[in-house]
Amino acid sequence: MRNLKRIFLGVFILLLVLVILAFVLENQQSVSLLFLGLSGPQLPVSLVVVFALLIGMLIGPMIGWFVGRSSRAGRKRLV
């Protein structure tokens, strides 16, 4: 049973890597982002999207941790 789980995990990771590779290879057009009047360098679309995904994966849990921490502190004051 343990080996079956490892095989499924390996196949899932391989498929995920292949999908990411296909995404990167299909989105090589260069773009320059403009935000609040600041222009960024010319980067491939895939790099911009993957970078935004990674930033979101870092910021999301931190916000969840902060909100959970503040709500627990409020409950402690009520008790």
C-alpha positions as a LaTeX table, in Angstrom:
\begin{tabular}{lrrr}
\hline
Residue & $x$ (\AA) & $y$ (\AA) & $z$ (\AA) \\
\hline
Met1 & 0.00 & 0.00 & 0.00 \\
Arg2 & 2.84 & 2.37 & 0.87 \\
Asn3 & 4.51 & 1.70 & $-2.49$ \\
Leu4 & 1.25 & 2.43 & $-4.32$ \\
Lys5 & 1.01 & 5.83 & $-2.62$ \\
Arg6 & 4.60 & 6.60 & $-3.60$ \\
Ile7 & 3.90 & 5.64 & $-7.20$ \\
Phe8 & 0.80 & 7.88 & $-7.32$ \\
Leu9 & 2.77 & 10.73 & $-5.75$ \\
Gly10 & 5.58 & 10.28 & $-8.26$ \\
Val11 & 3.14 & 10.24 & $-11.20$ \\
Phe12 & 1.37 & 13.34 & $-9.85$ \\
Ile13 & 4.65 & 15.25 & $-9.45$ \\
Leu14 & 5.77 & 14.20 & $-12.94$ \\
Leu15 & 2.48 & 15.39 & $-14.46$ \\
Leu16 & 2.71 & 18.67 & $-12.55$ \\
Val17 & 6.25 & 19.26 & $-13.82$ \\
Leu18 & 5.17 & 18.49 & $-17.39$ \\
Val19 & 2.23 & 20.91 & $-17.17$ \\
Ile20 & 4.48 & 23.66 & $-15.80$ \\
Leu21 & 7.06 & 22.99 & $-18.51$ \\
Ala22 & 4.38 & 23.18 & $-21.23$ \\
Phe23 & 3.08 & 26.45 & $-19.73$ \\
Val24 & 6.55 & 27.98 & $-19.68$ \\
Leu25 & 7.35 & 26.87 & $-23.24$ \\
Glu26 & 4.03 & 28.17 & $-24.61$ \\
Asn27 & 4.27 & 31.61 & $-22.97$ \\
Gln28 & 7.60 & 33.05 & $-24.06$ \\
Gln29 & 6.26 & 36.43 & $-25.24$ \\
Ser30 & 7.92 & 39.31 & $-23.43$ \\
Val31 & 5.80 & 41.83 & $-21.54$ \\
Ser32 & 6.55 & 44.89 & $-19.49$ \\
Leu33 & 4.26 & 45.54 & $-16.53$ \\
Leu34 & 3.24 & 49.06 & $-15.55$ \\
Phe35 & 2.17 & 49.58 & $-11.92$ \\
Leu36 & 1.60 & 52.98 & $-10.28$ \\
Gly37 & 3.60 & 54.67 & $-13.02$ \\
Leu38 & 6.59 & 52.37 & $-12.58$ \\
Ser39 & 7.54 & 50.24 & $-15.57$ \\
Gly40 & 9.15 & 46.86 & $-15.03$ \\
Pro41 & 11.70 & 45.11 & $-17.23$ \\
Gln42 & 10.72 & 43.01 & $-20.25$ \\
Leu43 & 10.12 & 39.47 & $-18.95$ \\
Pro44 & 8.40 & 36.41 & $-20.42$ \\
Val45 & 4.71 & 36.06 & $-19.49$ \\
Ser46 & 5.36 & 32.66 & $-17.90$ \\
Leu47 & 7.97 & 34.12 & $-15.55$ \\
Val48 & 5.63 & 36.92 & $-14.46$ \\
Val49 & 2.76 & 34.48 & $-13.79$ \\
Val50 & 4.93 & 31.97 & $-11.89$ \\
Phe51 & 6.47 & 34.79 & $-9.83$ \\
Ala52 & 3.00 & 36.13 & $-8.97$ \\
Leu53 & 1.90 & 32.62 & $-7.99$ \\
Leu54 & 4.88 & 32.15 & $-5.68$ \\
Ile55 & 4.36 & 35.55 & $-4.04$ \\
Gly56 & 0.69 & 34.69 & $-3.48$ \\
Met57 & 1.64 & 31.33 & $-1.99$ \\
Leu58 & 3.88 & 33.14 & 0.50 \\
Ile59 & 1.58 & 36.04 & 1.37 \\
Gly60 & $-1.66$ & 34.03 & 1.65 \\
Pro61 & $-0.60$ & 31.82 & 4.58 \\
Met62 & 0.99 & 34.78 & 6.35 \\
Ile63 & $-2.29$ & 36.71 & 6.17 \\
Gly64 & $-4.20$ & 33.64 & 7.38 \\
Trp65 & $-1.78$ & 33.21 & 10.28 \\
Phe66 & $-2.05$ & 36.89 & 11.20 \\
Val67 & $-5.88$ & 36.90 & 11.10 \\
Gly68 & $-6.05$ & 33.66 & 13.09 \\
Arg69 & $-3.63$ & 35.03 & 15.66 \\
Ser70 & $-5.58$ & 38.25 & 16.13 \\
Ser71 & $-8.91$ & 36.41 & 16.45 \\
Arg72 & $-7.45$ & 34.07 & 19.09 \\
Ala73 & $-6.12$ & 37.07 & 21.02 \\
Gly74 & $-9.61$ & 38.63 & 20.94 \\
Arg75 & $-11.18$ & 35.44 & 22.24 \\
Lys76 & $-8.67$ & 35.29 & 25.11 \\
Arg77 & $-9.67$ & 38.82 & 26.16 \\
Leu78 & $-13.34$ & 37.84 & 26.22 \\
Val79 & $-12.79$ & 34.86 & 28.49 \\
\hline
\end{tabular}
